[in-house]
Amino acid sequence: MNFKHLYYFWATAKAGGIMRAGEQLHTTPQRLATQIKLLEDRLGCALFKKAGRRLELTDDGRVALGYAEQIFALSAELAAAIGKA
């Protein structure tokens, strides 16, 4: 699994949409959408669904977000632990 794809998914879910995530990550919405699509292809499921002009997490997207939260929390713990060494 490509963790950059997971990170872009996580950031988009946290930001509430591709436009806002793109602004926060200083990247284009097209790049985010492409990276998220690659993650969806890898996982074999849709992570977001369109709700009017908004995106909502699918059930699989909510599961993936929970794992992404854990993965990035562990990453922060690792950085803090190594920084203390």
Phi and psi restraints in degrees (value plus and minus 20) as a CYANA .aco file:
   2 ASN   PHI    -108.4   -68.4
   2 ASN   PSI      97.1   137.1
   3 PHE   PHI     -93.9   -53.9
   3 PHE   PSI     -39.0     1.0
   4 LYS   PHI     -87.2   -47.2
   4 LYS   PSI     -60.3   -20.3
   5 HIS   PHI     -81.5   -41.5
   5 HIS   PSI     -64.4   -24.4
   6 LEU   PHI     -82.9   -42.9
   6 LEU   PSI     -60.3   -20.3
   7 TYR   PHI     -83.1   -43.1
   7 TYR   PSI     -64.0   -24.0
   8 TYR   PHI     -83.6   -43.6
   8 TYR   PSI     -59.8   -19.8
   9 PHE   PHI     -81.4   -41.4
   9 PHE   PSI     -69.6   -29.6
  10 TRP   PHI     -78.7   -38.7
  10 TRP   PSI     -67.4   -27.4
  11 ALA   PHI     -83.5   -43.5
  11 ALA   PSI     -59.4   -19.4
  12 THR   PHI     -86.6   -46.6
  12 THR   PSI     -63.3   -23.3
  13 ALA   PHI     -83.5   -43.5
  13 ALA   PSI     -62.7   -22.7
  14 LYS   PHI     -87.8   -47.8
  14 LYS   PSI     -57.6   -17.6
  15 ALA   PHI     -96.6   -56.6
  15 ALA   PSI     -40.5    -0.5
  16 GLY   PHI      70.0   110.0
  16 GLY   PSI     -13.2    26.8
  17 GLY   PHI     147.9   187.9
  17 GLY   PSI     144.7   184.7
  18 ILE   PHI     -90.1   -50.1
  18 ILE   PSI     -60.0   -20.0
  19 MET   PHI     -81.0   -41.0
  19 MET   PSI     -69.8   -29.8
  20 ARG   PHI     -85.9   -45.9
  20 ARG   PSI     -61.1   -21.1
  21 ALA   PHI     -83.7   -43.7
  21 ALA   PSI     -60.2   -20.2
  22 GLY   PHI     -80.1   -40.1
  22 GLY   PSI     -61.6   -21.6
  23 GLU   PHI     -83.6   -43.6
  23 GLU   PSI     -63.8   -23.8
  24 GLN   PHI     -87.6   -47.6
  24 GLN   PSI     -55.1   -15.1
  25 LEU   PHI    -114.6   -74.6
  25 LEU   PSI     -21.1    18.9
  26 HIS   PHI      36.4    76.4
  26 HIS   PSI      29.7    69.7
  27 THR   PHI    -161.8  -121.8
  27 THR   PSI     150.5   190.5
  28 THR   PHI    -105.2   -65.2
  28 THR   PSI     131.5   171.5
  29 PRO   PHI     -78.8   -38.8
  29 PRO   PSI     -55.1   -15.1
  30 GLN   PHI     -82.5   -42.5
  30 GLN   PSI     -61.8   -21.8
  31 ARG   PHI     -83.8   -43.8
  31 ARG   PSI     -64.5   -24.5
  32 LEU   PHI     -80.6   -40.6
  32 LEU   PSI     -67.3   -27.3
  33 ALA   PHI     -80.2   -40.2
  33 ALA   PSI     -60.6   -20.6
  34 THR   PHI     -84.4   -44.4
  34 THR   PSI     -64.3   -24.3
  35 GLN   PHI     -86.4   -46.4
  35 GLN   PSI     -59.8   -19.8
  36 ILE   PHI     -86.5   -46.5
  36 ILE   PSI     -59.5   -19.5
  37 LYS   PHI     -81.9   -41.9
  37 LYS   PSI     -59.8   -19.8
  38 LEU   PHI     -82.7   -42.7
  38 LEU   PSI     -59.6   -19.6
  39 LEU   PHI     -85.6   -45.6
  39 LEU   PSI     -64.3   -24.3
  40 GLU   PHI     -79.9   -39.9
  40 GLU   PSI     -61.9   -21.9
  41 ASP   PHI     -82.2   -42.2
  41 ASP   PSI     -61.2   -21.2
  42 ARG   PHI     -84.8   -44.8
  42 ARG   PSI     -60.9   -20.9
  43 LEU   PHI    -103.1   -63.1
  43 LEU   PSI     -39.6     0.4
  44 GLY   PHI      57.2    97.2
  44 GLY   PSI       8.6    48.6
  45 CYS   PHI    -176.7  -136.7
  45 CYS   PSI     139.6   179.6
  46 ALA   PHI    -101.8   -61.8
  46 ALA   PSI     117.9   157.9
  47 LEU   PHI    -121.1   -81.1
  47 LEU   PSI     -45.7    -5.7
  48 PHE   PHI    -145.9  -105.9
  48 PHE   PSI     135.3   175.3
  49 LYS   PHI    -151.9  -111.9
  49 LYS   PSI     129.1   169.1
  50 LYS   PHI     -98.9   -58.9
  50 LYS   PSI     116.7   156.7
  51 ALA   PHI    -150.0  -110.0
  51 ALA   PSI      66.4   106.4
  52 GLY   PHI      51.0    91.0
  52 GLY   PSI    -142.3  -102.3
  53 ARG   PHI    -115.1   -75.1
  53 ARG   PSI     -19.9    20.1
  54 ARG   PHI    -123.2   -83.2
  54 ARG   PSI     145.5   185.5
  55 LEU   PHI    -130.5   -90.5
  55 LEU   PSI     119.3   159.3
  56 GLU   PHI    -143.2  -103.2
  56 GLU   PSI     128.7   168.7
  57 LEU   PHI     -89.7   -49.7
  57 LEU   PSI     120.3   160.3
  58 THR   PHI     -99.9   -59.9
  58 THR   PSI     156.3   196.3
  59 ASP   PHI     -79.2   -39.2
  59 ASP   PSI     -64.2   -24.2
  60 ASP   PHI     -84.0   -44.0
  60 ASP   PSI     -56.1   -16.1
  61 GLY   PHI     -82.8   -42.8
  61 GLY   PSI     -58.5   -18.5
  62 ARG   PHI     -86.2   -46.2
  62 ARG   PSI     -58.8   -18.8
  63 VAL   PHI     -84.3   -44.3
  63 VAL   PSI     -67.1   -27.1
  64 ALA   PHI     -81.5   -41.5
  64 ALA   PSI     -59.0   -19.0
  65 LEU   PHI     -83.0   -43.0
  65 LEU   PSI     -60.4   -20.4
  66 GLY   PHI     -80.0   -40.0
  66 GLY   PSI     -64.0   -24.0
  67 TYR   PHI     -87.0   -47.0
  67 TYR   PSI     -61.1   -21.1
  68 ALA   PHI     -81.9   -41.9
  68 ALA   PSI     -60.7   -20.7
  69 GLU   PHI     -77.7   -37.7
  69 GLU   PSI     -65.8   -25.8
  70 GLN   PHI     -84.7   -44.7
  70 GLN   PSI     -63.8   -23.8
  71 ILE   PHI     -82.0   -42.0
  71 ILE   PSI     -66.5   -26.5
  72 PHE   PHI     -95.8   -55.8
  72 PHE   PSI     -45.8    -5.8
  73 ALA   PHI     -87.7   -47.7
  73 ALA   PSI     -62.8   -22.8
  74 LEU   PHI     -83.9   -43.9
  74 LEU   PSI     -56.8   -16.8
  75 SER   PHI     -81.5   -41.5
  75 SER   PSI     -63.1   -23.1
  76 ALA   PHI     -85.5   -45.5
  76 ALA   PSI     -59.1   -19.1
  77 GLU   PHI     -83.5   -43.5
  77 GLU   PSI     -61.7   -21.7
  78 LEU   PHI     -81.2   -41.2
  78 LEU   PSI     -67.2   -27.2
  79 ALA   PHI     -80.3   -40.3
  79 ALA   PSI     -61.3   -21.3
  80 ALA   PHI     -87.3   -47.3
  80 ALA   PSI     -60.6   -20.6
  81 ALA   PHI     -86.9   -46.9
  81 ALA   PSI     -62.0   -22.0
  82 ILE   PHI     -88.9   -48.9
  82 ILE   PSI     -55.8   -15.8
  83 GLY   PHI     -84.9   -44.9
  83 GLY   PSI     -45.6    -5.6
  84 LYS   PHI    -106.1   -66.1
  84 LYS   PSI     -38.3     1.7
